[in-house]
């Protein structure tokens, strides 16, 4: 590094300042984590969010630092041309970050390591660190698989980024078919096991995600989150900034629409209220009365 600083004719005072800050941040984070672990703090509420946040946002942090450094160099001389170059650079970095995230599998390398399963948790998040707005779990399916129910109701199975290897050309083909892959939501740290949608446009569609959990006796239990896409938004998602579908915050309407279409006889449908009502706020993307539709396969004798 001193060699590069010398070739750029950097003053020794400037080099000392920034190298000291870099040393404190680069080495200091490992010293702090090591000290906290040695002191038995690895499970505390203060340290655990940072342990989840840093790995999830590592690529974004590196790209942000590179972009900030390059922009600083470009804008030391103020000119409209250099401003355009800096803005183009940031657009390219954001596009590259999205491409790496969705189409190379880097972001999902740890997706198969679930946290402790808690069936009473009725929230899902667009990431694993505790910094995202929640969406509701509003369905429970008791049976081998909800696939037969989805097929009978006319729901089409979606690809998902964490469980399907989706090259960019296939992604474009799915967009043209109005069946874009479903972005991942995380329940207790694991992405959905399957996802389905009703026929719709690229910006307006009903979709549901399912997570297979523990058994109730010999019966598998699936947790589901159903919602309605009603547009697009720029969102903080899984460690990056990207464009995602926004959902209708009145998720109870979507939940009840799905339940009303289930034919009697093969499935038993009831509603329970395991969580208190929730209004949309800065931590939740939805409002709900707290109801969860429980769907059970009927036993044919």
C-alpha positions in Angstrom: 0.0 0.0 0.0 2.8 2.6 0.7 4.1 1.8 -2.8 0.7 2.7 -4.4 0.4 5.8 -2.2 3.8 6.9 -3.4 3.0 6.4 -7.0 -0.1 8.6 -6.6 2.0 11.3 -4.8 -0.1 11.0 -1.7 1.1 13.2 1.2 2.3 11.2 4.2 -0.2 12.9 6.5 -3.1 11.9 4.4 -1.8 8.4 4.0 -1.2 8.1 7.8 -4.7 9.3 8.6 -6.6 6.9 6.2 -4.3 3.9 6.8 -4.9 4.4 10.6 -8.6 4.4 10.1 -8.5 1.4 7.8 -6.4 -0.5 10.4 -8.8 0.4 13.2 -11.8 -0.7 11.2 -10.2 -3.8 9.5 -8.5 -5.2 12.6 -10.7 -3.7 15.2 -13.8 -5.5 14.2 -12.1 -8.9 14.6 -10.6 -7.8 18.0 -14.0 -6.7 19.2 -15.8 -9.9 18.1 -13.0 -12.0 19.6 -13.2 -10.1 22.9 -17.0 -10.4 23.0 -16.9 -14.1 22.3 -14.2 -14.6 25.0 -16.4 -12.7 27.4 -19.4 -14.9 26.6 -21.3 -12.3 24.7 -21.9 -14.2 21.5 -25.5 -14.9 22.3 -26.4 -11.4 23.5 -29.0 -9.3 21.7 -26.4 -6.7 21.0 -23.8 -8.9 19.2 -26.1 -11.3 17.4 -27.6 -8.7 15.0 -24.1 -7.6 14.0 -23.1 -11.2 13.4 -26.1 -11.7 11.1 -25.8 -8.2 9.4 -22.2 -8.1 8.4 -22.0 -11.4 6.4 -25.3 -10.7 4.7 -24.2 -7.3 3.6 -20.5 -8.0 3.0 -20.6 -7.7 -0.8 -22.8 -4.6 -0.6 -20.4 -3.0 1.9 -17.3 -3.7 -0.3 -19.1 -2.3 -3.4 -20.2 0.8 -1.5 -16.7 1.5 -0.3 -15.3 1.1 -3.8 -17.9 3.3 -5.3 -17.4 6.0 -2.6 -13.6 6.0 -3.2 -14.0 6.2 -7.0 -16.6 8.9 -6.7 -14.3 10.9 -4.4 -11.4 10.7 -6.9 -13.7 11.6 -9.8 -15.3 14.6 -8.1 -12.2 16.2 -6.7 -12.4 18.3 -9.8 -16.0 19.5 -10.2 -17.4 19.1 -13.7 -20.7 18.0 -15.2 -18.8 15.3 -17.2 -17.2 13.8 -14.1 -20.6 13.9 -12.2 -22.1 11.9 -15.1 -19.3 9.4 -14.9 -19.8 9.0 -11.1 -23.5 8.5 -11.5 -22.9 5.9 -14.3 -20.4 4.2 -12.0 -22.9 3.9 -9.2 -25.6 2.6 -11.6 -23.2 0.0 -12.9 -22.1 -1.1 -9.4 -25.8 -1.5 -8.2 -26.6 -3.5 -11.4 -23.5 -5.7 -10.8 -24.5 -6.2 -7.2 -28.0 -7.3 -8.2 -26.6 -9.7 -10.9 -24.1 -11.3 -8.5 -26.8 -11.6 -5.9 -29.6 -13.2 -8.0 -27.7 -15.1 -10.8 -24.5 -16.4 -9.3 -25.7 -18.0 -6.1 -23.3 -16.2 -3.9 -26.0 -14.7 -1.7 -27.6 -18.1 -1.0 -24.5 -20.1 0.0 -25.7 -20.1 3.6 -29.4 -20.5 2.9 -29.5 -24.1 4.0 -28.5 -23.5 7.6 -31.8 -22.8 9.4 -32.1 -21.2 12.8 -34.0 -22.9 15.6 -37.5 -23.7 14.4 -40.3 -22.0 16.3 -43.8 -22.8 15.0 -45.2 -19.9 17.1 -43.3 -17.4 14.9 -45.8 -15.9 12.5 -43.6 -13.4 10.7 -41.3 -13.7 7.6 -38.6 -11.3 6.4 -36.8 -10.4 3.2 -33.5 -11.2 4.8 -31.9 -12.8 7.8 -30.6 -9.9 9.8 -33.1 -8.1 12.1 -33.3 -5.0 10.0 -36.2 -5.8 7.5 -39.9 -5.1 7.5 -42.0 -8.2 8.3 -44.7 -9.9 6.3 -47.2 -12.3 7.9 -47.5 -16.1 8.1 -51.3 -16.4 7.6 -51.7 -20.0 6.4 -51.0 -23.4 8.0 -51.3 -26.6 6.0 -51.5 -30.0 7.7 -50.6 -32.8 5.3 -47.9 -34.3 3.1 -47.7 -31.4 0.8 -49.9 -28.4 -0.3 -49.0 -29.0 -3.9 -52.2 -30.9 -4.7 -54.3 -28.1 -3.2 -52.4 -25.4 -5.1 -52.9 -27.3 -8.4 -56.6 -27.8 -7.8 -57.0 -24.1 -7.1 -55.2 -23.1 -10.3 -52.0 -21.8 -8.7 -48.8 -22.3 -10.8 -45.5 -23.3 -9.2 -42.8 -20.5 -9.2 -39.1 -20.7 -9.5 -37.2 -19.3 -6.4 -33.7 -17.8 -6.5 -32.5 -19.8 -3.5 -33.7 -23.2 -4.6 -33.5 -23.0 -8.4 -30.4 -22.2 -10.5 -31.9 -19.5 -12.7 -29.6 -18.2 -15.5 -30.3 -14.7 -16.8 -31.8 -15.9 -20.1 -34.3 -18.1 -18.3 -35.2 -15.2 -16.0 -36.1 -13.1 -19.1 -38.1 -16.0 -20.5 -40.1 -16.2 -17.2 -40.7 -12.5 -17.2 -42.1 -12.8 -20.7 -44.5 -15.5 -19.4 -45.7 -13.3 -16.5 -44.2 -15.9 -14.1 -41.1 -14.1 -12.7 -39.2 -16.0 -10.0 -40.4 -15.3 -6.5 -38.0 -13.4 -4.3 -37.1 -15.2 -1.1 -38.6 -14.6 2.3 -37.1 -16.1 5.4 -39.0 -17.8 8.2 -36.7 -18.5 11.2 -33.7 -18.0 8.9 -34.7 -20.4 6.1 -36.1 -19.5 2.7 -39.4 -20.9 1.5 -39.4 -24.5 0.3 -41.9 -23.8 -2.5 -43.9 -21.0 -4.0 -47.0 -20.6 -6.2 -48.9 -17.8 -8.0 -52.2 -17.3 -9.7 -52.0 -16.1 -13.3 -51.4 -12.3 -13.4 -49.3 -9.5 -14.8 -45.7 -8.7 -13.9 -46.7 -6.1 -11.3 -50.0 -7.5 -10.1 -50.3 -11.1 -9.0 -51.3 -13.3 -6.1 -48.6 -15.5 -4.7 -48.0 -17.8 -1.7 -44.8 -19.3 -0.2 -44.6 -22.5 1.9 -42.2 -23.6 4.6 -42.1 -27.3 5.7 -41.7 -27.5 9.5 -41.9 -30.2 12.2 -44.5 -32.9 12.3 -47.7 -33.1 14.4 -47.6 -36.8 15.1 -47.1 -38.3 11.7 -48.5 -35.3 9.8 -46.1 -32.7 8.3 -46.9 -29.1 9.1 -46.4 -26.3 6.5 -46.4 -22.6 7.2 -47.6 -20.3 4.4 -47.5 -16.6 3.6 -50.0 -15.5 0.9 -50.1 -11.9 -0.4 -51.0 -9.8 -3.4 -48.4 -7.9 -5.5 -49.7 -4.5 -6.3 -46.7 -2.7 -7.9 -43.0 -2.2 -7.7 -40.8 -0.5 -5.2 -37.1 0.1 -4.4 -36.4 -2.1 -1.4 -33.7 -3.2 1.0 -33.7 -6.9 0.4 -31.3 -9.7 1.6 -28.3 -7.4 2.0 -28.8 -5.3 -1.2 -30.8 -2.5 -2.7 -33.0 -3.7 -5.5 -36.4 -3.4 -7.2 -39.1 -5.7 -5.8 -42.9 -6.1 -5.9 -44.8 -4.2 -3.2 -47.6 -6.1 -1.5 -51.2 -5.0 -0.7 -50.9 -4.3 3.1 -54.5 -5.7 3.6 -53.2 -9.3 3.6 -56.4 -10.6 5.3 -58.3 -10.1 2.0 -55.8 -12.2 0.1 -55.8 -14.9 2.9 -59.6 -15.1 2.9 -59.8 -15.2 -0.9 -57.6 -18.3 -1.0 -59.6 -19.9 1.8 -63.0 -19.2 0.1 -61.9 -21.1 -3.0 -61.0 -24.4 -1.2 -63.6 -27.0 -2.0 -65.3 -28.8 0.9 -64.8 -32.6 1.3 -61.1 -33.1 0.6 -59.9 -30.4 2.9 -61.1 -29.1 6.3 -60.7 -25.3 6.7 -60.9 -23.3 9.9 -59.4 -20.0 11.2 -57.5 -19.4 14.4 -56.1 -16.3 16.0 -52.6 -17.1 17.4 -51.2 -13.6 17.2 -52.7 -10.2 18.2 -54.0 -7.8 15.4 -51.2 -5.8 13.7 -51.4 -2.4 11.9 -48.9 -1.5 9.2 -46.0 0.5 10.6 -42.3 1.0 10.1 -41.5 -2.6 11.0 -44.4 -4.4 9.2 -45.5 -4.3 5.6 -49.1 -5.4 6.4 -52.2 -5.0 8.6 -54.0 -8.1 9.9 -56.6 -9.2 12.4 -54.2 -11.9 13.5 -56.1 -14.7 11.9 -54.4 -17.8 10.4 -56.2 -20.2 8.0 -55.6 -23.8 9.0 -56.1 -26.3 6.2 -56.1 -30.0 7.0 -56.3 -32.9 4.6 -59.4 -35.0 5.2 -58.8 -38.6 6.0 -60.7 -40.8 3.5 -62.0 -44.0 5.2 
